[in-house]
């Protein structure tokens, strides 16, 4: 990430610690997050992207509350 705010860094730290997330890949358009259940999510880290990411994480991982 070229420019990152503290909220994005906090979210990435939580994602890296989660056991249900298999891999986080850098793509040309953001980050590809792969869950162990086979689901994947392309995250564009901006202020508007947090709510859809929280919804996906609740459904596919053990993260129930995302702090940012």
C-alpha positions as CSV (number, residue, x, y, z in Angstrom):
1,X,0.0,0.0,0.0
2,X,1.4,3.4,-1.0
3,X,-0.6,5.7,1.3
4,X,-2.4,4.1,4.3
5,X,-4.3,5.6,7.1
6,X,-4.4,4.2,10.6
7,X,-7.8,2.6,10.1
8,X,-6.5,0.5,7.2
9,X,-3.5,-0.5,9.2
10,X,-5.6,-1.6,12.1
11,X,-7.9,-3.7,9.8
12,X,-5.0,-5.3,8.1
13,X,-3.5,-6.3,11.5
14,X,-6.7,-7.9,12.5
15,X,-7.0,-9.8,9.2
16,X,-3.4,-11.1,9.4
17,X,-4.1,-12.4,13.0
18,X,-7.3,-14.2,12.0
19,X,-6.9,-18.0,11.6
20,X,-9.9,-18.2,9.2
21,X,-8.1,-16.2,6.5
22,X,-5.9,-18.3,4.3
23,X,-4.2,-15.6,2.3
24,X,-4.1,-11.9,1.6
25,X,-2.8,-11.0,-1.9
26,X,-2.0,-7.6,-3.4
27,X,-3.7,-7.0,-6.7
28,X,-3.7,-4.1,-9.1
29,X,-7.1,-3.0,-7.7
30,X,-6.7,-3.7,-4.0
31,X,-6.3,-6.7,-1.8
32,X,-7.7,-10.2,-2.5
33,X,-8.7,-11.9,0.8
34,X,-9.2,-15.6,0.7
35,X,-11.1,-17.4,3.5
36,X,-10.5,-21.0,4.5
37,X,-14.0,-21.9,3.4
38,X,-13.1,-21.0,-0.2
39,X,-14.8,-17.6,-0.4
40,X,-12.8,-14.7,-1.7
41,X,-13.3,-10.9,-1.5
42,X,-11.6,-8.1,-3.4
43,X,-11.2,-5.2,-0.9
44,X,-10.5,-1.7,-2.0
45,X,-9.4,0.0,1.2
46,X,-11.2,3.3,1.4
47,X,-13.6,4.8,3.9
48,X,-16.7,3.4,2.0
49,X,-15.2,-0.2,1.8
50,X,-15.2,-0.9,5.5
51,X,-18.9,-1.8,5.8
52,X,-19.1,-4.4,2.9
53,X,-15.8,-5.9,4.3
54,X,-17.3,-6.2,7.8
55,X,-20.4,-7.9,6.4
56,X,-18.2,-10.4,4.4
57,X,-16.0,-11.1,7.4
58,X,-19.0,-11.8,9.7
59,X,-20.3,-14.3,7.2
60,X,-17.1,-16.1,6.3
61,X,-14.7,-15.8,9.3
62,X,-14.6,-15.8,13.1
63,X,-14.2,-12.0,13.1
64,X,-17.5,-10.6,14.3
65,X,-16.5,-7.1,15.1
66,X,-14.0,-5.2,13.0
67,X,-12.3,-2.3,14.8
68,X,-10.9,0.6,12.7
